[in-house]
């Protein structure tokens, strides 16, 4: 059976051999549930998924992938729905869209087997962390500088660049391939400034996690609305961005202004890094606690371990960075530096194949939604 995608998206058939059997099953179940939701429309004001859903009466594969990546898994629709189990319709939109969303990342990002491994298994992420720590330890022992100040007394600047530039740039190749495939499947078009402005405004405010009326979501409180998850995500997102800004500013100061590290506490890299580290630590702790209290049946249950391991990895990066700064000038610097840099290396080398991919795919979905509504 064929379905016509909206907004000039190409014809797609679930029976197309380009879709694995597992993907076909996930799309079929999501389509069944979306068609029931589209007939009911009780949840129309909950988030951007439901207004987007009402634009068509039939859903192509690309439409479903788009809706799945708009979904923030706030679960408000589930707790308000009259058709959840034990009703014979047995709707569970958060889980159905969560599975399609997860599958879209795993199918599109290259190479796909890595995505499946690291999304599903926290053990794989821990193994990558161990490898990163071992690499940093070896570099400090074998390539340690003869002199230097601060962290450069343990590892030279050139050694850090040689290790982290490839670890930062090469994974973006796999991510870029995935985003290109996703863009094609979901009907993305030429991007304008207005599209970017609307998408980034929504992402900056985490608008969809605020619920339809700004009351928040039901992620961990069932019938009680709360903004706790939105605030935890904001702390994590802005903490990460501040830490990334600190590294970027330090790079500019080193190469353009010829002001190498170490930097004093009142310098831009330290102010950005410390504030970002505190926010990232608090945000990841909050996300982990919320995840422990939430119902795993209302999301892609098979990737729970991988998601939790990724949150722990982010926490480890932030916490070791803060402790490392506090331990400056002590004997604890060397082991802390190995742990911190090993964590950072694992994070970047795994970037396309962990939950971090959701930030890029969700931004792409927000841009496409701007295109479809303008």
C-alpha positions as CSV (number, residue, x, y, z in Angstrom):
1,X,0.0,0.0,0.0
2,X,1.3,3.5,-0.9
3,X,1.0,6.7,1.0
4,X,1.4,10.3,-0.3
5,X,3.7,12.4,1.8
6,X,2.8,15.9,2.5
7,X,4.5,19.0,1.1
8,X,5.8,17.3,-2.0
9,X,7.7,14.6,-0.2
10,X,8.5,11.7,-2.5
11,X,6.2,8.7,-2.6
12,X,7.4,6.1,-0.1
13,X,6.1,2.5,0.4
14,X,6.6,0.6,3.6
15,X,7.2,-2.4,1.5
16,X,10.2,-0.7,-0.2
17,X,13.3,-2.9,0.3
18,X,15.2,0.2,1.5
19,X,13.4,-0.2,4.8
20,X,14.4,-3.1,7.0
21,X,11.6,-5.3,8.3
22,X,12.1,-4.0,11.8
23,X,11.7,-0.4,10.5
24,X,8.6,-1.4,8.6
25,X,7.0,-2.8,11.7
26,X,7.7,0.3,13.7
27,X,6.4,2.6,11.0
28,X,3.2,0.5,10.6
29,X,2.5,0.6,14.3
30,X,3.2,4.3,14.6
31,X,0.9,4.9,11.5
32,X,-1.9,2.9,13.1
33,X,-1.7,5.0,16.3
34,X,-1.3,8.3,14.5
35,X,-4.4,7.7,12.4
36,X,-6.5,7.1,15.5
37,X,-5.0,10.2,17.2
38,X,-5.8,12.2,14.0
39,X,-9.4,11.2,14.2
40,X,-9.7,12.1,17.9
41,X,-7.6,15.3,18.1
42,X,-8.1,15.7,21.9
43,X,-4.4,16.4,22.4
44,X,-4.1,19.0,19.6
45,X,-2.7,21.7,21.8
46,X,-0.2,19.6,23.7
47,X,2.9,20.1,21.5
48,X,4.0,20.7,17.9
49,X,3.5,17.0,17.0
50,X,-0.3,17.2,17.0
51,X,-0.8,20.3,14.9
52,X,1.7,18.9,12.5
53,X,-0.2,15.6,12.4
54,X,-3.4,17.2,11.4
55,X,-2.0,18.5,8.1
56,X,-2.7,15.2,6.4
57,X,-5.0,12.2,6.5
58,X,-2.4,9.6,5.5
59,X,1.2,9.4,6.7
60,X,4.1,8.5,4.5
61,X,7.3,7.0,6.1
62,X,9.0,10.4,5.9
63,X,6.0,12.1,7.7
64,X,6.2,9.6,10.5
65,X,10.0,10.1,10.9
66,X,9.4,13.8,11.0
67,X,6.7,13.6,13.7
68,X,8.8,11.2,15.7
69,X,11.7,13.7,15.8
70,X,9.4,16.5,16.8
71,X,8.2,14.5,19.8
72,X,10.0,15.3,23.1
73,X,8.6,12.2,24.9
74,X,6.9,14.5,27.5
75,X,4.1,11.8,27.8
76,X,1.3,14.3,28.4
77,X,-0.7,12.8,25.6
78,X,-0.5,9.3,27.1
79,X,-1.8,10.3,30.5
80,X,-4.6,12.3,28.9
81,X,-5.6,9.6,26.4
82,X,-8.8,7.6,26.7
83,X,-7.6,4.9,24.3
84,X,-4.5,3.6,26.2
85,X,-4.5,0.0,27.4
86,X,-6.7,-1.7,28.6
87,X,-8.7,-0.1,25.7
88,X,-8.6,-2.3,22.6
89,X,-6.8,0.5,20.6
90,X,-3.9,0.3,23.2
91,X,-2.4,3.6,22.2
92,X,1.0,4.5,23.4
93,X,2.2,7.4,21.2
94,X,5.3,8.2,23.3
95,X,6.6,4.7,22.9
96,X,5.6,4.3,19.3
97,X,7.2,7.6,18.2
98,X,10.2,7.0,20.5
99,X,10.9,3.7,18.7
100,X,10.6,5.3,15.3
101,X,12.8,8.3,16.4
102,X,15.5,5.9,17.7
103,X,15.3,3.8,14.5
104,X,15.7,7.0,12.4
105,X,19.0,7.8,14.1
106,X,20.3,4.3,13.9
107,X,19.3,3.9,10.2
108,X,20.6,7.1,8.9
109,X,23.9,7.8,10.8
110,X,26.9,6.1,9.3
111,X,28.0,3.5,10.0
112,X,24.7,2.2,11.3
113,X,26.1,-0.8,13.3
114,X,27.9,1.6,15.6
115,X,24.8,3.5,16.3
116,X,22.9,0.4,17.2
117,X,25.7,-0.8,19.5
118,X,26.1,2.4,21.5
119,X,22.4,3.4,21.7
120,X,21.4,0.1,23.1
121,X,24.3,-0.8,25.4
122,X,25.7,1.3,28.2
123,X,28.5,-1.2,28.5
124,X,29.7,-0.2,25.0
125,X,29.9,3.4,26.1
126,X,31.8,2.4,29.2
127,X,34.2,0.4,27.1
128,X,34.8,3.5,24.9
129,X,35.4,5.5,28.0
130,X,38.0,3.0,29.1
131,X,39.7,3.1,25.7
132,X,39.8,6.9,25.9
133,X,41.3,6.9,29.4
134,X,43.9,4.3,28.2
135,X,44.9,6.5,25.2
136,X,45.3,9.6,27.3
137,X,47.3,7.7,29.9
138,X,49.6,6.3,27.2
139,X,50.0,9.8,25.6
140,X,51.0,11.4,28.9
141,X,53.5,8.6,29.6
142,X,55.0,8.3,26.1
143,X,54.7,11.8,24.8
144,X,54.9,13.8,28.0
145,X,56.5,17.3,27.7
146,X,59.8,18.3,29.2
147,X,58.3,21.5,30.5
148,X,55.1,23.5,30.5
149,X,52.6,25.2,32.8
150,X,49.4,23.9,34.2
151,X,47.9,21.0,32.2
152,X,50.7,21.4,29.6
153,X,53.1,20.2,32.2
154,X,51.5,16.7,31.8
155,X,50.5,16.8,28.1
156,X,51.8,19.2,25.5
157,X,49.4,21.4,23.5
158,X,50.4,19.8,20.2
159,X,49.7,16.3,21.6
160,X,46.2,17.4,22.7
161,X,45.6,18.8,19.3
162,X,46.8,15.7,17.5
163,X,44.4,13.5,19.7
164,X,41.3,15.7,19.9
165,X,41.0,17.3,16.4
166,X,40.5,14.0,14.6
167,X,38.2,12.8,17.5
168,X,36.1,15.9,17.1
169,X,36.0,16.2,13.3
170,X,35.8,12.6,12.0
171,X,32.6,11.7,13.8
172,X,30.8,14.6,12.1
173,X,31.2,12.8,8.8
174,X,29.0,10.0,10.0
175,X,26.6,12.6,11.5
176,X,26.5,14.7,8.3
177,X,25.7,11.6,6.3
178,X,22.8,10.7,8.6
179,X,21.4,14.2,8.6
180,X,21.5,14.3,4.8
181,X,19.6,11.0,4.6
182,X,17.1,12.2,7.2
183,X,16.6,15.5,5.3
184,X,15.8,13.6,2.1
185,X,13.4,11.2,3.7
186,X,11.4,13.8,5.6
187,X,11.1,16.3,2.7
188,X,13.5,19.0,3.8
189,X,13.9,21.9,1.4
190,X,16.2,24.9,0.9
191,X,16.8,26.6,4.3
192,X,16.1,30.3,4.8
193,X,17.0,32.7,7.6
194,X,13.3,32.7,8.7
195,X,13.4,28.8,9.1
196,X,16.6,29.0,11.1
197,X,15.3,31.8,13.3
198,X,12.1,29.9,14.2
199,X,13.8,26.6,14.8
200,X,16.6,28.0,17.0
201,X,14.0,30.1,19.0
202,X,12.0,26.9,19.7
203,X,15.2,24.9,20.6
204,X,16.6,27.7,22.8
205,X,13.4,27.8,24.9
206,X,12.7,24.0,24.7
207,X,9.2,25.1,23.8
208,X,7.8,21.6,23.4
209,X,8.8,20.5,26.9
210,X,6.7,23.4,28.2
211,X,3.5,21.7,27.1
212,X,0.7,23.3,25.3
213,X,0.0,25.9,27.9
214,X,3.4,26.2,29.5
215,X,2.5,23.9,32.3
216,X,5.3,21.4,31.6
217,X,5.0,17.7,31.0
218,X,4.1,14.5,32.8
219,X,7.4,12.6,32.3
220,X,7.8,11.4,35.8
221,X,4.7,12.6,37.6
222,X,2.0,10.9,35.6
223,X,-1.1,13.1,36.0
224,X,0.8,16.0,37.5
225,X,2.4,18.5,35.2
226,X,5.9,19.8,36.0
227,X,8.7,21.8,34.3
228,X,11.4,19.8,36.1
229,X,12.4,17.9,32.9
230,X,12.5,21.1,30.8
231,X,14.7,22.8,33.4
232,X,17.0,19.8,33.6
233,X,17.4,19.8,29.8
234,X,18.0,23.6,29.8
235,X,20.7,23.3,32.5
236,X,22.4,20.4,30.5
237,X,22.1,22.1,27.1
238,X,23.3,25.6,28.3
239,X,26.0,24.0,30.5
240,X,27.3,22.1,27.5
241,X,27.2,25.1,25.3
242,X,29.1,27.2,27.9
243,X,31.8,24.5,28.2
244,X,32.1,24.4,24.4
245,X,32.3,28.2,24.3
246,X,35.1,28.1,26.9
247,X,37.1,25.8,24.7
248,X,36.5,27.8,21.6
249,X,37.5,31.1,23.3
250,X,40.6,29.5,24.7
251,X,41.5,28.3,21.2
252,X,41.1,31.9,19.8
253,X,43.2,33.3,22.7
254,X,45.9,30.8,22.1
255,X,46.2,31.1,18.3
256,X,45.1,34.7,17.6
257,X,46.0,36.6,20.7
258,X,49.0,34.5,21.6
259,X,47.8,34.0,25.1
260,X,48.3,30.4,26.0
261,X,46.8,28.5,29.0
262,X,46.7,28.4,32.0
263,X,44.2,31.2,32.5
264,X,43.2,33.0,35.7
265,X,39.7,32.6,37.2
266,X,38.5,35.9,35.9
267,X,39.4,35.1,32.3
268,X,36.6,34.3,29.7
269,X,37.6,30.6,29.4
270,X,37.5,30.0,33.1
271,X,34.3,32.0,33.7
272,X,32.5,30.2,30.9
273,X,34.0,26.8,31.8
274,X,33.3,26.9,35.5
275,X,29.7,28.1,35.1
276,X,29.1,25.6,32.3
277,X,30.5,22.8,34.4
278,X,28.2,23.6,37.3
279,X,25.1,23.8,35.1
280,X,26.1,20.6,33.2
281,X,26.6,18.7,36.5
282,X,23.3,19.8,38.0
283,X,21.5,19.1,34.7
284,X,22.8,15.6,34.2
285,X,22.1,14.6,37.9
286,X,18.5,15.9,37.5
287,X,18.0,14.1,34.2
288,X,19.3,10.8,35.7
289,X,17.0,11.1,38.7
290,X,14.0,11.9,36.5
291,X,14.8,9.0,34.2
292,X,15.0,6.6,37.2
293,X,11.5,7.7,38.3
294,X,9.9,7.6,34.9
295,X,8.0,4.7,33.3
296,X,10.4,2.9,30.9
297,X,7.4,1.5,29.0
298,X,6.6,5.0,27.6
299,X,9.7,5.2,25.5
300,X,12.2,3.1,23.6
301,X,12.8,0.7,26.4
302,X,15.6,-1.2,24.6
303,X,17.9,1.9,24.7
304,X,17.4,2.8,28.4
305,X,20.9,1.6,29.3
306,X,22.6,3.4,26.5
307,X,20.8,6.7,27.3
308,X,21.6,6.4,31.0
309,X,25.3,5.7,30.3
310,X,25.4,8.8,28.0
311,X,24.0,11.0,30.8
312,X,26.6,9.6,33.2
313,X,29.4,10.3,30.7
314,X,28.3,13.9,30.4
315,X,28.2,14.1,34.2
316,X,31.7,12.6,34.4
317,X,33.0,15.2,32.0
318,X,31.6,18.1,33.9
319,X,32.4,16.9,37.4
320,X,36.0,15.9,36.6
321,X,36.5,19.3,34.9
322,X,35.4,21.1,38.0
323,X,37.4,18.9,40.4
324,X,40.5,19.2,38.1
325,X,40.4,23.0,38.3
326,X,40.0,22.9,42.1
327,X,42.9,20.5,42.4
328,X,45.3,22.7,40.4
329,X,48.8,22.5,41.8
330,X,48.3,19.2,43.7
331,X,49.4,15.7,43.0
332,X,45.8,14.8,42.0
333,X,46.1,16.7,38.8
334,X,47.7,13.9,36.8
335,X,45.0,11.1,37.4
336,X,42.2,13.7,37.2
337,X,43.5,14.9,33.9
338,X,43.6,11.4,32.5
339,X,40.0,10.8,33.6
340,X,38.7,14.1,32.3
341,X,40.4,14.0,28.9
342,X,39.6,10.3,28.5
343,X,35.9,11.2,29.1
344,X,36.0,14.1,26.7
345,X,37.7,11.9,24.0
346,X,35.0,9.2,24.5
347,X,32.2,11.8,24.2
348,X,33.5,13.2,20.9
349,X,34.5,10.0,19.2
350,X,31.0,8.6,20.0
351,X,29.1,11.8,19.2
352,X,27.0,10.5,16.2
353,X,26.2,7.1,17.8
354,X,24.9,8.1,21.2
355,X,21.9,10.1,22.5
356,X,23.8,13.3,21.4
357,X,22.6,12.6,17.9
358,X,19.1,13.6,19.0
359,X,20.1,17.3,19.3
360,X,21.1,17.5,15.6
361,X,18.1,15.4,14.4
362,X,15.6,17.4,16.5
363,X,17.0,20.7,15.3
364,X,16.6,19.4,11.7
365,X,13.0,18.4,12.5
366,X,12.3,21.9,13.9
367,X,13.7,23.5,10.7
368,X,11.6,21.2,8.5
369,X,8.6,22.0,10.6
370,X,9.2,25.7,10.0
371,X,9.3,25.0,6.3
372,X,6.1,23.1,6.4
373,X,4.2,25.8,8.4
374,X,5.4,28.9,6.5
